[in-house]
């Protein structure tokens, strides 16, 4: 993304760097930790997730009619398929005869029909029940009423957004949901990007823990001393609250060069790192040549969750040199910075809470966004 899009934010951040002080609250604060252990609160949060648009994939994962992916969310399986009309739909991945899970593969291509492994009820790639053995044994069956159950799936800005508990025709538009982030998504052109890396892992920590790491820069010099710390100016960040989302900017060590640069010609991510927390569970991080989407989902207990890292690139590599570049990006970001640092320390923090060693967080003036995010969750329960 060209830096001129963020001219106002750059001006603000440069002033902060020159004053050696980023966004700060007026005073320190605390945050109770009891809900990191509370099963009732976990269920409330899961219910919130079911009402919210969640990013479940990229458009280029299923570019052609009949292409599909399967996503497992909160003990429910979703079949996401591009129909013969090229529209993407999300179906409960269960046969409407006896509830058998319909598709067991994680993904597939050019599938015109989906057949249940139990009794061979068969559905089109638009969810219609198109066949069943011995139809004469079901006199009066209205096949239209036994189409696959559908939820709201919107394809917008190159991404697939699933709202689980909303009918296809009534969910709010993704542009409306993004609000102040919409113009940025329009400018990024993510529909032209490609998925280079995609991995999901289990985490022994509450789903909110990893997101906290991306809401403050206080930890950079210590936790990331072996990975990315030297790239950034410590303890300075500028944030914008675009309810319910949060956008932050962390300056790289060369950020002062933007003061004299032609902002229409330089890549913003070479000088600072824009980070969007897309409520409720996405951390979107722009790197110089790629974009990470980290999504975190509640687990079966308050102390567990799953996290997924999608790395999007503007074009798939065609040479060994290009592949080596993106492979190194994956190694440094996914293998080290995220997996072995941010998410590793999330598990250590959960251990302390689960052990009963701590009943509140003590938040510095520049960790205030953690409190803000917690309040956002509370408001949307």
N, C-alpha and C positions, 0 to 999 in steps of 0.2 A: 504494500500500500504506500502510495506517495505521501511524503510528510505533510504536504500542504493541507491535506484533509484535517490534520490535527493542529493547525497553526495556533489556535487559541490555547490548546492544552500545552503545546510546546513552550509558548511564551510564559505561561504560568509555572511550568516545571523548571525552566531555566532560572527564573527568579528564586525559586525554592533552592535550587542547587547553589546559586551564588550566596544565598543567605544561610546555607547549610541547615535548612529546616524544612521538612516536608509537611504534609497535612497532619495535624495533631489535634486531639481533643483538648479541652481546657484542663482536664485532670485525669488521673488514672481511674480505673473502674474495676469491678469484679463481675464474674459470671458464674452462677450456680451450675454445678455439674450433675445434679441428680437425674436430669432427663437423659443422660448418656447411659443410664442403667434401667430406665423405666419402661416395661413392656407396654403399658397403656399409652405412654407418649409415643412409642414406636409405632403403634397401630394408627394413631392420629396422623403421624408423619406419612405413613404409607397411604392413608386415605388422601392426604394432600397430593402426593405424587400421582395418584390415579386421576386427579382433576386437572393436572398441569400438562402443558405440551412438553414432551420429552424428546430429545434428539436420539433417534435409534439407528441412524445410518446416514450414508451419503447417497445422493441420487445415482452416482456412477457405479454403485454396487449392484444395481439392478437396472441397467440401461435399456434392455429390450423386453418386448412382450414375453411374458412367461418366466422372466427372471424373478427369483424370490430369495428372501432371507428369513430366518426364524430367530426371534428374540425371546428370551426368557426373562420376564419381569415379575417380581413379587408373586412367585408360584403360579404364574399364568404364562402360557406359551402363545406367541403371536406369529402368525403367518403374514408376512408383508410381501406383496406380489404386485408386479406391474401387469395389468390386464391387457387383453388384446386391443383395447381402446387406448392403451399407453398410460392410463391413469393408475396411480399407485394406491392400493387399498391395504388396510390392516384388518385381518380376521382373527378371531379366537381360533387357535389351531386345534380345533376339536370337531369331530364328526357330529352331526346333528341327529344321528340315529341313536347311539348309546354313549356318546361323550368320549370316544376313544381319541387319543392324540393322533392327529391326521398325518403330519409330516415330521419325520425324525431327523432328517438331514439339516445341517445348519444353513445351507444355501444350495441353490441350483439354478439352471438356465433353461430357457425355452420350454417351460412346462405348460402344456395346454390343459392338462387334467391333473387333479389330485385325488387319489383313490385311497380310501380307508383300508388299513391292513386287516381289519376285523371282518367286515361283511361286504367290502368292495363298494360301498356308496361312493359315488364319484362326483366331483365338483369341478366347475370350470375355473379358469384363472381370474374370473370376476366374481367367484364365490357362489355361483348358482349350482344347485343340485341338478345334475344333468343325466344321472343314471343310477340304477340300483338293481341288483339281481332279483328276479321274481317279483316284479312290481305288482303282479296280480295278488300278492299276499298282503298288500297294503291298500285295500279298496278305499277310495275317497281321499287318499293322501294328496295334499296340496304341496307339490314340490317347491313352489315359490316360497312357501312359508318355512321351508326347511333349508334355505340357503345358509351359508356360513354366517355366524353372528359377526357383526362388523362394528368397529370403533372408528373414531375420527383419525384419519391420517392425512396430513397436509405436506405436500412437497413444496418447499419454499427456500429460496436462496441456496439451492444445491443440497439441502438437507431434508431428511425425513423426520417429521415431528408427529409423534403419537400422543393423543389424548385418550387415555384408556376408558374412562367412564363417561364419555360423551358420544352421542350419536353423530354420524358423519355430517349431518346437515346443520348442526347447531353450535359447534365450537367457534370461539372467536378467531379471527384471522391471525396468522403468525406475525404479520407486520404490526398489527395492533398490539399484540402481546409484547413484541420487542420494544415498542415505544421509542425511547431516545436512542436505542441501538439500531433502529431500522436503517437509517441512512448509511451507517457503517457497513451493515450486511449487504446493502445494495452496491456499495462501492467496491467491496472486496471481490465480487464476482466468483463466489465459491462454487457456483454451478459448473465452472470450468476446471475446478480442481479434481484431483484423483486421490483415492485412498492408497497410501503407500504402506502403512503399518497399522495393525489393528490387533489388540490383545486385551483380554479380560482376565482379571485376577481376583481372588478372594482376599479380604482384609479383615484382620482381627481388631477392628476398631469401628466405632460409630461412624456413620456416613458423613457427618459434619466435620469430623476431625481433619481429613485431608484438605477440605475447602478452606479451613482456617489458615493453612499455610500460604494460601494465595491472597490473603486479605491483609497481610502485613509483611514488611521487609526487615523487621527487627532480627529475624533469624538468619539472614543471608550469609553474613560473615562467618558464622559458626557452623551451622548445619551443612552449608554448601561449600565449605573451604576446599574440598577436594574436587569440586566440579565446576561451578559457575560463578563463585563469589567474586573472583578477580575481574569479571566482566562488568560489574555493577558498582555504582556509588552506594555506600551503605546508609541505611536508615532514612532514606528519602523516597517518598512516593506521593503522587498526586492522584486523587480519586474523585469520581463523580457518581452521585447516586441517581440512577435513572430507574426509579421504582417500577418493579421490584428487583431490578438488576443493578450491578455495580461495575463500573469501569475504572481501572487503575493503570497508572503509568509508572514504571520503575526505570530510572535513568541508567544507561550504560556509562562506562568510564569516559567515553568520547562525546557525551551528549552536548558539551559546550560548542562543539563544531557546528551544531545546528544554528547557532546565532548568526553565522555568516553564510550558511549553505543556501542554495537555491532549493526551496522546499518542494518545488514542482518536479525536481529531478532525482531526489534522494529517497531511499527506502526508509521509512520511519523505524523499522525494527532493527536497523543497523545502529541506531543511536539510543533507543529506549524500547522497552517491552510493553506493548499494550496487552492488558489482561482483562477479560470480561468474565464476570461471574453471572452466568445466565440462570436466573432462578428457576427451579430450586437447586439444581445439581450439576451444572456444567461449568467447568473452568476452561475458557478459550484463550490460548496464549499464542501470540503472533511472534514467530521467529524470523530471522532474516530471509530464509528460503522455504519456509513451511509454516503450518499452523497446527497446533495441538488442540484436540478436544478431549478433555478429561471429564468423564462422567462417573458419578458415584451414586450407588443405589443402596437403600437400606437392606440389611440382611434379615435372617430369621430371628435374630435376637438383637437387642440394642447394642451389643458389643461387637457386632459383625456387619460387614457390608461387602459389596463388590465394586470394583472400579475398572473402567475401560479407557484405554488410550487409543484414539484414532489420530494418526498423523496424516494430514492432507498436504499434497504438493501440487504446484501449478501445472506440472506436466510430469508424466512418468519418465524415469531415466532411460536413456537410450544407449549410453556408453558405460564402460566399467568405471570411469572416473565419476560420472554422475551417480551411479549406484553406490560407489564407495562414500561419496559425500553424504547421501541420505542414510546409509548404514551407520556412519559415524554419528550423525544426528540422533538416530535411534539409540545407539549405545550410550551416548552422553546424557540424553534427556530421559528416555524411558528406563534404560538399564541402571543408570546411576542416580541422576537428580531426582526423579520421581520415585522409582521403585525402592532404591536403597537409601534414600534420604527422606523425602517428604512423607512417603507412605510408611516407611519403616518407623519414623519417629511418631507417626500417628498411633501405631500399635503400642509403642512405649508409653504414650500418654494415656491410652485406654487402660493399660495395665495399672497405672497409678490410681485411676478412678475406681476400677474394679476391685482393687485391693483395699479401698476405703482410706487411702492415704491423703486424699485431697477432696474437699467438698466445694471448692470454688477456684476459678481461674483469677489470677491477678493480672490485669491488662494495662500495659503502658499506654501513654497518650497516643502513641502511633500504632497501637493494636486495636483501636476503637472500632474498626470495621467488623471485627469479630462480634462485638456486642450488637452492632447494627444488623448483621446477618441473622444472629440469633433472634432478634426482635422481629425481623421479617418472617422467619419461620413461624414464630408464635402468632403473628397476625393472620397467617394463611392456613392455620390448622382448622 
